[in-house]
Amino acid sequence: MLDQISAALSLFEGDANATIGALLAELQFVRGQLALCEAGMSVGFTRGWVPTFDNGGNSHV
């Protein structure tokens, strides 16, 4: 099984600060994409579902 934390750290040669910075930048990008989807999607198109930034407290971040 692939250890995701080790894999992420290895991308930045073990530099935890660089790894966290890259992950936060990616999170910001994904949130921006979600905001675009939220603005462009109608409730009728999604049968009542709308995108949200709230993860319901299921995150370990």
N, C-alpha and C positions, 0 to 999 in steps of 0.2 A: 504494500500500500504506500502510495506517495504521501510523504509528510509535507503538507502544504506550507507550513511555516519555514521548514528547512529549504524548500524549493524557492520560496520568495526571497529568503536571505541569500541564497546562493546566487541569485540574479545580480545582487549588489555586493558580491564577495564578502558576505557576512556583516556588512555595514547596516546596523539596525536603523539608524537615523535616515539613511537613504531609502531603505525599504519602506519605512513608515511614511516618509514624504511621498514616495511614488504611489503608495496605496491611497493616501489622502487625496492626491491629485486625481487619481482614477475615480475615487468616490465623488469628488466634485464634478467631474465630467459626466458620470452616470446620473447624478442628481439633476444636472442641467438637461440631459436628454429626457429624463422623467418629466421635468417641468414643461418641455416642449410637447411631449405627448399629452400631458394634462391640458395644455392650452388648445391643442388641436383636436382632441377627441370629444365627441358628444356623449352624453350619458346614454342616449338611445342606442348608439353604435355599440357600446360595451354592455348593454343590458343591465345598466345600473351600477356596474363596477367603475370606479374612478381611481386613477393612480394616487398614491399617497406616500409621503416621506416617512410616516409613522410605521414602524415595523412591529408594533404591538408588544414591544418589550422582549422580543425573542432574540435580540442580538447580544453577543458577548463582547461587543466593542464598547 
